[in-house]
Amino acid sequence: MAHAQHRPAPLADGKIVLEAAEIARALTRIAHEILERTDGAGDVVLLGIPTRGVPLAERLAARLTQVEGRPAPAGSLDVTMYRDDLRLRPARALGHTDVPASGIDGKVVVLVDDVLYSGRTVRAALDALNDIGRPRIVQLAVLVDRGHRELPIRADYVGKNLPTSQREVVQVQLTETDGQDAVMLGQAVLGQAVLGQAGPR
């Protein structure tokens, strides 16, 4: 699946907290945890939340396929119209929901996102799922959990727990969308939209 290129937004005093090799190891660990908790991932469907959750879901699917020797279905789940802050946010283009042909009814659906913050994006994803099927179990995998939850939502699989202040910005960059793999922590440059943190997540 092709992904649009996005120019990384600048961060003031940004520092790398995860490099490419560390991201790769985190995803490999998450893949093995999924296999362990789902008894081989035979009925697992990975759905990435756009933008950066989609390539992360595809990478996890590739790792599951490599270990198990059978395809792991992956797709995308757009949550734009399900967000509770939609009227407060600038207008933006709708994303794309792409559910594998096998569907999600009775399956273990693993939602995949880059950053877990307030939990509101995940709640929107649960509402979106409800409109397209009835999974047996829904789990959540995130590359970074930065804390500051506003809803009672937690991730089942976490690449890195990253303590942050609410003034700090976590910026995830992936090769598929940004040309490189890195997780940055810093302050947003005034007036700039920040990748990986477009409002409370």
C-alpha positions as CSV (number, residue, x, y, z in Angstrom):
1,M,0.0,0.0,0.0
2,A,1.4,3.4,-1.0
3,H,1.5,6.2,1.5
4,A,1.6,9.9,0.9
5,Q,4.9,11.7,1.7
6,H,4.7,14.3,4.4
7,R,7.3,16.8,5.3
8,P,8.3,16.6,9.0
9,A,7.2,19.7,11.0
10,P,10.1,21.4,12.9
11,L,10.6,20.9,16.6
12,A,12.3,23.3,18.9
13,D,15.1,21.5,20.9
14,G,14.0,18.2,19.4
15,K,15.9,15.1,20.4
16,I,15.7,11.6,19.1
17,V,14.3,9.2,21.6
18,L,14.0,6.2,19.3
19,E,16.2,5.5,16.3
20,A,15.4,3.3,13.4
21,A,17.0,0.1,14.9
22,E,15.1,0.7,18.2
23,I,11.8,1.1,16.3
24,A,12.5,-2.2,14.4
25,R,13.2,-4.0,17.7
26,A,10.1,-2.6,19.3
27,L,7.9,-3.8,16.4
28,T,9.5,-7.2,16.4
29,R,8.8,-7.5,20.2
30,I,5.2,-6.4,19.7
31,A,4.8,-9.0,16.9
32,H,6.0,-11.8,19.2
33,E,3.8,-10.6,22.0
34,I,0.8,-10.7,19.6
35,L,1.7,-14.2,18.6
36,E,1.9,-15.3,22.3
37,R,-1.3,-13.7,23.4
38,T,-3.4,-14.8,20.4
39,D,-2.1,-18.4,20.1
40,G,-0.3,-17.9,16.8
41,A,-2.4,-15.0,15.4
42,G,-4.5,-17.3,13.3
43,D,-7.6,-15.0,13.5
44,V,-5.8,-11.7,14.0
45,V,-6.6,-8.7,11.7
46,L,-4.4,-5.6,12.0
47,L,-6.0,-2.3,11.3
48,G,-3.8,0.8,11.3
49,I,-5.2,4.2,12.2
50,P,-4.0,6.8,9.5
51,T,-1.6,8.2,9.0
52,R,1.3,6.4,10.6
53,G,-0.6,3.6,12.2
54,V,-1.1,2.1,8.7
55,P,2.6,1.4,7.8
56,L,3.1,0.2,11.4
57,A,0.3,-2.3,11.0
58,E,1.8,-3.4,7.7
59,R,5.2,-3.9,9.3
60,L,3.7,-5.9,12.1
61,A,1.8,-8.0,9.6
62,A,5.0,-8.7,7.7
63,R,6.7,-9.9,10.9
64,L,3.7,-12.1,11.8
65,T,3.8,-13.6,8.3
66,Q,7.5,-14.2,8.5
67,V,7.3,-16.1,11.8
68,E,4.0,-18.1,11.2
69,G,4.5,-18.7,7.4
70,R,1.0,-17.6,6.6
71,P,-0.4,-14.2,5.6
72,A,-1.5,-11.8,8.3
73,P,-4.3,-9.5,7.1
74,A,-3.7,-5.8,7.5
75,G,-5.8,-2.8,6.6
76,S,-6.6,0.7,7.7
77,L,-9.4,2.3,9.7
78,D,-10.2,6.0,9.2
79,V,-11.6,7.6,12.3
80,T,-12.0,11.2,11.1
81,M,-15.8,11.4,11.2
82,Y,-15.9,9.7,14.6
83,R,-13.8,12.1,16.5
84,D,-15.5,14.0,19.4
85,D,-13.4,17.1,18.6
86,L,-14.3,17.2,14.9
87,R,-16.1,20.6,15.2
88,L,-13.2,22.1,17.1
89,R,-10.5,21.1,14.5
90,P,-9.6,22.6,11.1
91,A,-11.3,20.9,8.2
92,R,-9.2,18.0,6.8
93,A,-9.4,15.4,4.1
94,L,-11.0,12.1,5.0
95,G,-8.7,9.1,5.2
96,H,-9.4,5.6,3.9
97,T,-10.8,2.6,5.5
98,D,-9.6,-0.6,4.0
99,V,-10.7,-3.8,5.7
100,P,-9.2,-7.1,4.5
101,A,-11.4,-9.4,2.5
102,S,-11.6,-11.8,5.5
103,G,-13.5,-9.1,7.4
104,I,-13.5,-8.6,11.1
105,D,-16.5,-10.5,12.4
106,G,-15.4,-12.9,15.1
107,K,-11.8,-11.9,14.7
108,V,-9.2,-10.5,17.0
109,V,-8.7,-7.0,15.7
110,V,-5.5,-5.3,16.7
111,L,-5.8,-1.5,16.3
112,V,-2.4,0.0,15.5
113,D,-1.4,3.7,16.1
114,D,1.8,5.6,16.4
115,V,1.2,7.6,19.6
116,L,-1.2,7.0,22.5
117,Y,-2.0,10.2,24.3
118,S,-5.5,11.2,25.5
119,G,-7.2,8.1,24.2
120,R,-9.7,10.0,22.1
121,T,-8.5,8.6,18.8
122,V,-8.8,5.1,20.1
123,R,-12.4,5.7,21.3
124,A,-13.2,7.1,17.8
125,A,-11.7,3.9,16.3
126,L,-13.9,1.7,18.5
127,D,-16.9,3.7,17.2
128,A,-15.8,3.2,13.6
129,L,-15.3,-0.5,14.2
130,N,-18.8,-0.8,15.5
131,D,-20.1,0.4,12.1
132,I,-18.2,-2.2,10.0
133,G,-18.4,-5.4,12.0
134,R,-18.3,-7.3,15.3
135,P,-14.9,-8.4,16.3
136,R,-14.5,-11.1,19.0
137,I,-11.8,-9.1,20.8
138,V,-10.3,-5.7,20.1
139,Q,-6.7,-5.0,21.2
140,L,-4.5,-1.9,20.8
141,A,-0.8,-1.7,19.8
142,V,1.1,1.6,19.8
143,L,4.7,2.5,19.1
144,V,4.7,5.2,21.8
145,D,2.6,5.6,24.9
146,R,3.2,9.1,26.2
147,G,0.7,9.1,29.1
148,H,-1.8,11.9,30.0
149,R,-4.9,9.8,29.3
150,E,-8.2,11.5,29.4
151,L,-10.2,8.3,28.9
152,P,-9.9,4.9,30.6
153,I,-8.0,3.3,27.6
154,R,-4.8,1.4,27.7
155,A,-2.6,-0.3,25.1
156,D,-2.2,-4.0,25.1
157,Y,1.2,-3.7,23.2
158,V,3.6,-0.8,23.7
159,G,6.8,-0.2,21.9
160,K,8.0,2.4,24.3
161,N,6.5,4.1,27.4
162,L,7.7,7.7,27.1
163,P,7.1,10.0,30.1
164,T,6.3,13.5,28.8
165,S,5.0,16.8,29.9
166,Q,1.8,18.1,28.2
167,R,3.9,21.0,26.7
168,E,6.1,18.5,24.9
169,V,5.4,17.0,21.5
170,V,6.1,13.5,20.4
171,Q,6.8,13.3,16.6
172,V,6.9,9.9,14.9
173,Q,8.6,9.7,11.5
174,L,8.4,6.6,9.4
175,T,10.2,5.8,6.1
176,E,6.9,5.3,4.3
177,T,5.5,8.7,5.2
178,D,8.6,10.8,6.1
179,G,11.6,9.2,4.5
180,Q,13.2,8.0,7.7
181,D,12.4,6.2,10.9
182,A,12.7,8.1,14.2
183,V,10.8,9.2,17.2
184,M,11.5,12.8,18.3
185,L,10.6,14.6,21.5
186,G,10.7,18.4,21.7
187,Q,8.6,21.6,21.7
188,A,6.4,22.5,18.7
189,V,7.5,25.5,16.7
190,L,4.8,28.1,17.1
191,G,2.2,28.0,14.3
192,Q,3.4,24.7,12.9
193,A,1.3,21.5,12.7
194,V,3.1,18.6,14.3
195,L,3.3,15.1,12.8
196,G,2.3,12.3,15.0
197,Q,0.3,14.6,17.3
198,A,-2.5,16.3,15.4
199,G,-4.5,17.2,18.5
200,P,-5.3,14.9,21.5
201,R,-4.8,11.3,20.6
